[in-house]
């Protein structure tokens, strides 16, 4: 990969690749940098005593192809504003092209008017990012696929399915018989794909959401008895859905329950709920940084890296190559 990156730098002298890291997830940015063999760009991000942020570039980006890695994860408003300031800084420094690499896109769940007199905040945030001067966006496992269409510019919507598939294929011998369960009917297409690729049975849970933190689950459609249940979702936020689902699955005779989610947000009382749940394995990726809040579930937690996937996508976009081919190798998780 290092030789490949060197070729990029020498063969495009007027179009040099620059990768910068915001403060939201520096560990992921460093992994991407190492896997690409491209050093992170030199820059400083500082916070004034009154809370204002300033970004200062310490190298020339004029005419360069620039990528800024900044998930808008909690604290969402702070990380979002920092991304906007980064984009403005690169634009005013005459970068040729600016790509916002947003592994976790905050506000994606506010993608429609669920009731009267409410905003569609995902669309508003997309407009703001576009207005700031971004030329392209890379996002991963958007909560709602239609958010991709909220941007009036190219969006590469990456999926973590190849990462999960690669890991679970190494675990199948020890797991035994599996059933892939969709936590709700809306996720059934993705669950069906995983079941087919991993050679498991398919089931789903009839779920009714009562509020932002409470769900009611009424029945399981499919057979989970004496099987290890795998549930795949885009994120774990409050943990209410997966905790309740795991209890129902165990009551219906499941041998064990694994939950795999791209974004481990773990907000509010999520860790407490997961500690009390019968979930035996929690598999997430590093789109959102992990911290010591998760210590109570460390023995159940597996963190997979999406650095290779994002690094390859950045490389392909820089060379104007296909990004969709990445999913021909690992599958698209039932999504498009």
N, C-alpha and C positions, 0 to 999 in steps of 0.2 A: 504493500500500500504506500510506503514511503517513496519508492521509486516512481510510482504512479503519480503521487502528489508533486514530485520534483518535475515530472514531465509537464504537469499542468502549469507550474510556475515558469518554466523555460519556454514553452511553446506558445504562450499567450502573454508576451511582455507588456502589451498595452491593455490587458484584460485580466490582471492578476487577481487570483482568489484571495479574499481576506475574510477570516472568520473571527467574529468578536463575541465576547461573553458578557451578558448582563449579570446582575447579582442574584437573579431568582434561583438559578440552578447551576452554579459554577462547576460542580463535580461532573455533571453530564457534559457540559461544554468542554471540559478538559479531556474527558474520555473520547469525545468526537474528534477533538484536535489530535490526540495521540493516534487514534485509529486511521485518520486521514494522512498523518505525517505532515500536517500543516500547523505551524505554531499559531496560537491565539494572537489576535491583533493587540497592539499596545494601546491601552486607553485607561482612563481613570474615571470612576463614578463616585461622586462625593455628595454628601447630604449636608446642607447648611443647618445651623441651629434651629431655624424656623421650619425645617422639614422639607424645604425645596431641594430638588436634585439637579445636579449639573454633570454632564458627561464631557470629558476632554480627550480628544484623540491625540496620541503621542506619535503618530506616524501618518504619512501621506496616503490618502485613499482616492485621490483624483483619478477618474477614469477606471477605477477598480470595480470588480464584481464582489459586493460585500454581503455577508450573511451575519445577522445578529441573532444569537441564541438566547431567547428570553421567554420561558413559559409564563403565562399570566396566572400563576398559582397563588394561593393565599400567602400574604395579604394581597388579594386580587387587585384592588385599586392602586396600591403602591407599585406592583410589578407592571401593571398596564401602563401607568404614567411613565415609568422608567423606560419601557419599550418605545413609547411615543417620542420621548426625548432623545433616545438613541437614534431613531429614524431621522428626526429633524437634524441632529448633529451630522450624520452621514450625508444627508441630502445637501446641507449647506457646505460640506467639505467637498462637494462635487463628485461623490461616488457615481460610477456609471450605472449600476443597478443595485437596488437594496432589496434583499429578501429577508423577511421576518420569519425566523424559525421558532414556531410556537408549539412546543410538544404538548402542552396542556393549554387549551383555550378557555379561559374563564368566561362566564356569562353564557356559555353555549346552551345551557338548559333553558334559558329564557328566549326560546326560539319562536314562540307564538303567543297569541293572546288567549290564555286559558280561561279568562273571565273578562268582564267589561272593565274599562278604564285602567288597563295595565299596559306597560310598555313591551315592545319586542326588543329587549336590550341587546341580544346577540347581533341584530341588524345594526343597531346604533354603534356598537363597539367596532363592528366591521367597517362602518362608514368612517369612524374616527381614525382607524389604522390606515385606511386608504388615503384619507385626507392628509395624514401626516407625511406621506411621501413614499410609502412602500410600493415597490413594483411587483412583488410576488410574495406569497405566503406558503410556508410549509407547516401543516398542522397534523396532529396525530389523533386518530379515533375521536372525532368530534361527536359530542353527545347526540346530535341530530344531524343527519347527512345534509339536510337542506341549508345548514349554516355555510357550507361551501359556496352556495349560490348567493349568499348575502354580500360577498365581495365582488366589486366590479373590476376585478383583476384576476390573474391566474392563481389558483390555489391547488397545491399538491396535497391531497388528503391521504396520509400514510396510515397503515393499519398495523397493529402490533401482532396480528395473527401469526406471521412467520416466526416471531420470537417465541410465542407460546407453543406453537406446534413443534418447534425444534426441541424445546425443553421437555415437553410432555412425551415426546417419542422416546426420550431416554429413560422415562419413568414407567413406561407401560408394563415392563416385565415385573416390577415390584408392586404395581398397583392392582393388577388382576382385572377382573371384569369391571367395565365402567358403564355408566349411563351419563350422557350429557344432558343437563337439565337447563331449560330456559327459565329464568326467574319470572318471566311474564310472556304472554303470547307474542308481544311485539318484537321480542328478541329471538323468535323461533327460527328464523332463517339462518342466523349466525350459528345457533346451537346445532341445527341440522348439518351444517357444513362440518363443524368440529366432530360431530358424531360419525359422519361418513369417513373423514380423514383418519380418525383415531380408532375406528372399528368398534364404536360403542353404540348402545341403544339411545333412543331419544325420548325425552319427556319434557313436560312444562308444567309450571305452577300457575293456577288461576289467581291473579293478584288484583286487588283493588286498593288504590292509594287513597287514604283518608285525609292526610295532610302532608306537609313537607317532610315530616319526620316519622310518620306512622303509615303502615300498610297493613291491609287485611288479606290473608292468603286462605283460600277456601278449599282447594282440592288439588291433587296431583293427577295429571293425565299421563299415563305411562308407568312402567314397572321399574322401580329402583331397589327392590329387595335384594340384599346380599351383594350389592354393587357399590363401588366407589363412585360417588357422584361428582362430576365436574360442572361447575357453573362459570360461564364466561360473561363478562359485562364490560362496559367501557370505563366505569369508575366505581370506587367505594367512597362514599361521602360520609353519611352519618352511620352507615352500617346497619340501619334498621331492616332493610330488605333482605340482605344476605343472612343476618342473624336469625330472623324469623323463618326464612326459607330453610335454613340448616336444621332447625328444630323439627319442622314439619317433615323434612326428608328422613331424619333419623327415626321419627315416630312411625314412618312408613317402611322401616326396615333397611334403610341404607347402611352399608358397612362403614363408610366414612364420607366426609364432604370436603371438597376442595373448592375454593373460590378463586378465580383468576380475573383480574381487572387491570386494564391498562394504566389507569390513573389512581394511585393510592392517596386520596385527599385526606381521609380520616379526620373529618371535622367533628366538632362538638363532642358528643359522648361515644364516638365510634369505637375507640379502643376499648372502652369499658364494655360495650355491647359485644364486641368480638371476643373478649376474654371470657365472658359468660356463655358464649355460644359453643356448640359442639363442633365447630369447624376445625378440622385437623391441619389444613394447609391453606395459607393465604399467599397467592402469587400475584405480584404486581411488577410494574416496570419502574424505571427511574425517571419518568417524565416529570414527576414531582419529587423534590428532595425529601429524604427520610430524616427524622430527627429522634431525639431521646424520648419523645412522647410515646414512641412505639415499643419501648423496652418491654412492656408487659406481654407483647405478642411476638417477640423476637424468635422464640423457639418454633413458631408456626410460620414465620414470614420468610418468603423467598423473593428476592428482588432481582429481576432480570434487566439487563441493559438494552436500550434501544439505540445505543451510540453507533453501532455498525450500520443499522438501517438508516439513521439520519445522516451519517457521514456519507454513505453511498448515494443517498438522495441529493445531498449538497453537491457531491462530485458530478453526478449526472446532469443536474440542472446547470452547473457551471459550464459543462461541455455541450449543452443543448441536446442531451440524450434522453431517451425514454425513462420515465420513472415507474410507469405501470409495470414494466418488465420485472421489477423487484417482487411483485406479488404472483407472477407466473411460477416462481420457484417455491413460494411458501403458502400460496393460497390467499384468498381475500376475505376469509372469515365470513363468507356469506354476504359481504357488502360490495357496493360498487362506488 
